Amino acid sequence: MTSWFTETLLNEDNLRKRTRILEFLIKLGAKLLEMQNYNALILVMIALNSFTILRLKRT
């Protein structure tokens, strides 16, 4: 699941769409925390903290 999140974000060339995907993942993480679904939350957090995502400059 983590690689799917990462690949979905990285495969998008359009900056605006990539920003929307990133916003969605952040909101998803907040909702998972609210639902106390910590296993899925960790997967989202790992994806967002991956080296390939952190290297993105404009998103």
N, CA, C and O atoms as a GROMACS GRO file, in nm:
protein
  236
    1MET      N    1   0.083  -0.118   0.000
    1MET     CA    2   0.000   0.000   0.000
    1MET      C    3   0.088   0.126   0.000
    1MET      O    4   0.056   0.224  -0.067
    2THR      N    5   0.197   0.122   0.074
    2THR     CA    6   0.287   0.237   0.079
    2THR      C    7   0.343   0.268  -0.059
    2THR      O    8   0.348   0.384  -0.099
    3SER      N    9   0.384   0.166  -0.130
    3SER     CA   10   0.440   0.189  -0.263
    3SER      C   11   0.332   0.240  -0.359
    3SER      O   12   0.362   0.318  -0.449
    4TRP      N   13   0.209   0.198  -0.340
    4TRP     CA   14   0.100   0.248  -0.425
    4TRP      C   15   0.080   0.398  -0.403
    4TRP      O   16   0.066   0.474  -0.499
    5PHE      N   17   0.080   0.441  -0.276
    5PHE     CA   18   0.067   0.584  -0.246
    5PHE      C   19   0.180   0.662  -0.312
    5PHE      O   20   0.157   0.764  -0.376
    6THR      N   21   0.302   0.612  -0.296
    6THR     CA   22   0.419   0.680  -0.350
    6THR      C   23   0.415   0.684  -0.502
    6THR      O   24   0.438   0.790  -0.562
    7GLU      N   25   0.385   0.572  -0.564
    7GLU     CA   26   0.381   0.566  -0.711
    7GLU      C   27   0.270   0.655  -0.767
    7GLU      O   28   0.289   0.720  -0.870
    8THR      N   29   0.157   0.657  -0.701
    8THR     CA   30   0.046   0.742  -0.747
    8THR      C   31   0.088   0.888  -0.749
    8THR      O   32   0.059   0.961  -0.843
    9LEU      N   33   0.156   0.929  -0.646
    9LEU     CA   34   0.201   1.067  -0.637
    9LEU      C   35   0.311   1.097  -0.738
    9LEU      O   36   0.308   1.202  -0.803
   10LEU      N   37   0.406   1.008  -0.752
   10LEU     CA   38   0.520   1.033  -0.840
   10LEU      C   39   0.486   1.020  -0.987
   10LEU      O   40   0.551   1.083  -1.071
   11ASN      N   41   0.388   0.940  -1.021
   11ASN     CA   42   0.352   0.919  -1.161
   11ASN      C   43   0.274   1.035  -1.220
   11ASN      O   44   0.255   1.042  -1.342
   12GLU      N   45   0.228   1.125  -1.137
   12GLU     CA   46   0.152   1.240  -1.185
   12GLU      C   47   0.247   1.353  -1.224
   12GLU      O   48   0.323   1.402  -1.141
   13ASP      N   49   0.242   1.394  -1.350
   13ASP     CA   50   0.330   1.501  -1.399
   13ASP      C   51   0.272   1.640  -1.374
   13ASP      O   52   0.347   1.737  -1.357
   14ASN      N   53   0.141   1.650  -1.371
   14ASN     CA   54   0.075   1.778  -1.352
   14ASN      C   55   0.090   1.821  -1.206
   14ASN      O   56   0.046   1.750  -1.115
   15LEU      N   57   0.151   1.937  -1.184
   15LEU     CA   58   0.178   1.984  -1.048
   15LEU      C   59   0.050   2.004  -0.967
   15LEU      O   60   0.046   1.969  -0.849
   16ARG      N   61  -0.053   2.058  -1.030
   16ARG     CA   62  -0.179   2.082  -0.959
   16ARG      C   63  -0.243   1.950  -0.913
   16ARG      O   64  -0.291   1.940  -0.800
   17LYS      N   65  -0.242   1.850  -1.001
   17LYS     CA   66  -0.299   1.720  -0.965
   17LYS      C   67  -0.215   1.652  -0.858
   17LYS      O   68  -0.269   1.587  -0.768
   18ARG      N   69  -0.083   1.666  -0.868
   18ARG     CA   70   0.005   1.606  -0.767
   18ARG      C   71  -0.020   1.669  -0.630
   18ARG      O   72  -0.017   1.601  -0.528
   19THR      N   73  -0.044   1.800  -0.630
   19THR     CA   74  -0.074   1.869  -0.505
   19THR      C   75  -0.205   1.818  -0.446
   19THR      O   76  -0.216   1.799  -0.324
   20ARG      N   77  -0.305   1.794  -0.531
   20ARG     CA   78  -0.433   1.741  -0.483
   20ARG      C   79  -0.416   1.601  -0.424
   20ARG      O   80  -0.477   1.568  -0.322
   21ILE      N   81  -0.334   1.519  -0.487
   21ILE     CA   82  -0.308   1.384  -0.435
   21ILE      C   83  -0.240   1.394  -0.299
   21ILE      O   84  -0.275   1.320  -0.207
   22LEU      N   85  -0.143   1.484  -0.287
   22LEU     CA   86  -0.074   1.502  -0.160
   22LEU      C   87  -0.170   1.550  -0.052
   22LEU      O   88  -0.166   1.501   0.061
   23GLU      N   89  -0.256   1.644  -0.085
   23GLU     CA   90  -0.357   1.691   0.010
   23GLU      C   91  -0.449   1.578   0.052
   23GLU      O   92  -0.485   1.566   0.169
   24PHE      N   93  -0.488   1.494  -0.045
   24PHE     CA   94  -0.574   1.380  -0.014
   24PHE      C   95  -0.506   1.286   0.084
   24PHE      O   96  -0.569   1.240   0.179
   25LEU      N   97  -0.378   1.257   0.062
   25LEU     CA   98  -0.307   1.165   0.150
   25LEU      C   99  -0.295   1.222   0.292
   25LEU      O  100  -0.305   1.148   0.389
   26ILE      N  101  -0.275   1.351   0.302
   26ILE     CA  102  -0.268   1.415   0.434
   26ILE      C  103  -0.403   1.408   0.504
   26ILE      O  104  -0.411   1.376   0.622
   27LYS      N  105  -0.511   1.438   0.430
   27LYS     CA  106  -0.646   1.428   0.488
   27LYS      C  107  -0.679   1.284   0.524
   27LYS      O  108  -0.743   1.258   0.626
   28LEU      N  109  -0.637   1.191   0.441
   28LEU     CA  110  -0.658   1.049   0.470
   28LEU      C  111  -0.589   1.011   0.599
   28LEU      O  112  -0.646   0.940   0.683
   29GLY      N  113  -0.466   1.057   0.616
   29GLY     CA  114  -0.394   1.030   0.740
   29GLY      C  115  -0.465   1.085   0.862
   29GLY      O  116  -0.473   1.019   0.965
   30ALA      N  117  -0.518   1.206   0.851
   30ALA     CA  118  -0.592   1.267   0.963
   30ALA      C  119  -0.718   1.186   0.995
   30ALA      O  120  -0.751   1.165   1.111
   31LYS      N  121  -0.787   1.141   0.891
   31LYS     CA  122  -0.909   1.061   0.911
   31LYS      C  123  -0.875   0.927   0.974
   31LYS      O  124  -0.947   0.880   1.063
   32LEU      N  125  -0.766   0.865   0.929
   32LEU     CA  126  -0.725   0.737   0.987
   32LEU      C  127  -0.688   0.753   1.134
   32LEU      O  128  -0.717   0.664   1.215
   33LEU      N  129  -0.625   0.864   1.169
   33LEU     CA  130  -0.593   0.891   1.309
   33LEU      C  131  -0.721   0.906   1.390
   33LEU      O  132  -0.732   0.852   1.500
   34GLU      N  133  -0.817   0.979   1.336
   34GLU     CA  134  -0.946   0.997   1.402
   34GLU      C  135  -1.017   0.864   1.424
   34GLU      O  136  -1.081   0.842   1.526
   35MET      N  137  -1.004   0.774   1.326
   35MET     CA  138  -1.068   0.642   1.334
   35MET      C  139  -0.985   0.543   1.417
   35MET      O  140  -1.027   0.429   1.438
   36GLN      N  141  -0.869   0.587   1.462
   36GLN     CA  142  -0.775   0.504   1.538
   36GLN      C  143  -0.729   0.382   1.459
   36GLN      O  144  -0.705   0.275   1.515
   37ASN      N  145  -0.717   0.400   1.328
   37ASN     CA  146  -0.665   0.295   1.240
   37ASN      C  147  -0.516   0.321   1.224
   37ASN      O  148  -0.471   0.373   1.121
   38TYR      N  149  -0.441   0.284   1.325
   38TYR     CA  150  -0.300   0.317   1.331
   38TYR      C  151  -0.216   0.240   1.229
   38TYR      O  152  -0.115   0.292   1.181
   39ASN      N  153  -0.256   0.119   1.195
   39ASN     CA  154  -0.180   0.042   1.097
   39ASN      C  155  -0.181   0.111   0.961
   39ASN      O  156  -0.076   0.127   0.899
   40ALA      N  157  -0.297   0.153   0.915
   40ALA     CA  158  -0.306   0.222   0.786
   40ALA      C  159  -0.243   0.361   0.795
   40ALA      O  160  -0.182   0.408   0.698
   41LEU      N  161  -0.256   0.427   0.909
   41LEU     CA  162  -0.195   0.558   0.928
   41LEU      C  163  -0.044   0.550   0.912
   41LEU      O  164   0.017   0.636   0.848
   42ILE      N  165   0.016   0.449   0.969
   42ILE     CA  166   0.161   0.431   0.957
   42ILE      C  167   0.201   0.415   0.810
   42ILE      O  168   0.304   0.467   0.768
   43LEU      N  169   0.121   0.342   0.732
   43LEU     CA  170   0.151   0.324   0.590
   43LEU      C  171   0.150   0.457   0.515
   43LEU      O  172   0.236   0.482   0.431
   44VAL      N  173   0.052   0.541   0.546
   44VAL     CA  174   0.046   0.673   0.482
   44VAL      C  175   0.165   0.757   0.525
   44VAL      O  176   0.226   0.825   0.443
   45MET      N  177   0.199   0.753   0.653
   45MET     CA  178   0.312   0.831   0.703
   45MET      C  179   0.444   0.785   0.642
   45MET      O  180   0.529   0.868   0.608
   46ILE      N  181   0.460   0.655   0.627
   46ILE     CA  182   0.583   0.604   0.565
   46ILE      C  183   0.592   0.652   0.421
   46ILE      O  184   0.699   0.692   0.375
   47ALA      N  185   0.481   0.649   0.350
   47ALA     CA  186   0.481   0.695   0.210
   47ALA      C  187   0.518   0.843   0.202
   47ALA      O  188   0.598   0.883   0.118
   48LEU      N  189   0.459   0.925   0.289
   48LEU     CA  190   0.484   1.068   0.285
   48LEU      C  191   0.626   1.103   0.329
   48LEU      O  192   0.679   1.208   0.290
   49ASN      N  193   0.688   1.018   0.409
   49ASN     CA  194   0.824   1.043   0.455
   49ASN      C  195   0.928   0.968   0.375
   49ASN      O  196   1.046   0.965   0.413
   50SER      N  197   0.888   0.908   0.266
   50SER     CA  198   0.985   0.835   0.184
   50SER      C  199   1.079   0.934   0.115
   50SER      O  200   1.041   1.048   0.087
   51PHE      N  201   1.198   0.889   0.088
   51PHE     CA  202   1.300   0.975   0.028
   51PHE      C  203   1.255   1.031  -0.106
   51PHE      O  204   1.280   1.147  -0.137
   52THR      N  205   1.188   0.950  -0.184
   52THR     CA  206   1.145   0.995  -0.317
   52THR      C  207   1.041   1.107  -0.308
   52THR      O  208   1.039   1.197  -0.392
   53ILE      N  209   0.955   1.102  -0.209
   53ILE     CA  210   0.855   1.208  -0.191
   53ILE      C  211   0.920   1.334  -0.132
   53ILE      O  212   0.888   1.445  -0.174
   54LEU      N  213   1.010   1.315  -0.038
   54LEU     CA  214   1.075   1.430   0.024
   54LEU      C  215   1.162   1.508  -0.074
   54LEU      O  216   1.188   1.626  -0.053
   55ARG      N  217   1.205   1.444  -0.181
   55ARG     CA  218   1.287   1.511  -0.283
   55ARG      C  219   1.205   1.603  -0.372
   55ARG      O  220   1.262   1.688  -0.442
   56LEU      N  221   1.074   1.589  -0.373
   56LEU     CA  222   0.991   1.676  -0.456
   56LEU      C  223   1.003   1.819  -0.407
   56LEU      O  224   0.987   1.846  -0.288
   57LYS      N  225   1.031   1.909  -0.496
   57LYS     CA  226   1.055   2.048  -0.457
   57LYS      C  227   0.931   2.135  -0.464
   57LYS      O  228   0.907   2.217  -0.376
   58ARG      N  229   0.852   2.118  -0.569
   58ARG     CA  230   0.742   2.212  -0.594
   58ARG      C  231   0.608   2.166  -0.540
   58ARG      O  232   0.512   2.243  -0.546
   59THR      N  233   0.597   2.047  -0.487
   59THR     CA  234   0.467   1.997  -0.443
   59THR      C  235   0.446   2.026  -0.297
   59THR      O  236   0.341   1.991  -0.242
   0.00000   0.00000   0.00000
